[in-house]
């Protein structure tokens, strides 16, 4: 592993990456270099102050019951818990996140790739979101669970929308990481 890749991670970003590393190590038998690279890349992209943070995600679903998700989040430092149903577990988790954040808009693209192989593979979820006021952003989330990775990606996108709104900038005039510009 080349150490220079990790040189720019420090302070709170390092602590967050290490916490995620420990969570991932508890779930996987073996961590690969690709797992670690993906984890650090996610944390480097998320080193800004986050208005929305995932605390926990509980899921209930199957072939004989309605997919249901209960999410607990920190919203500007305060706890919020919401339960929602959906067409599937990913939809239910995103609906629960929307309920906590009160953020309206449309998911415009959704992709999942496997970072590593095996039954404990790390899923890399990327998505695009357009808020009801026209802010277009992307989000990315990593987890050994596709639904959790999806919730993390959705929350990352909503945090980007929130940062654009708080900055007062015209989102169509600003190019930043995680922004989508349609011309």
Secondary structure, DSSP 8 states (H G I E B T S, - for coil): --GGGGTT--HHHHHHHHHHHHHHHHH-S---HHHHHHHHHHHHHT-S--SEEEEEEEEE--SSS--EEEEEEEETTEEEEEEEE-SSHHHHHHHHHHHHHT--EEEEEEEEEESS-STT--EEEEEEEEETTS-EEEEEEEESSHHHHHHHHHHHHHHHHHHHHHHT--TTT---TTB----
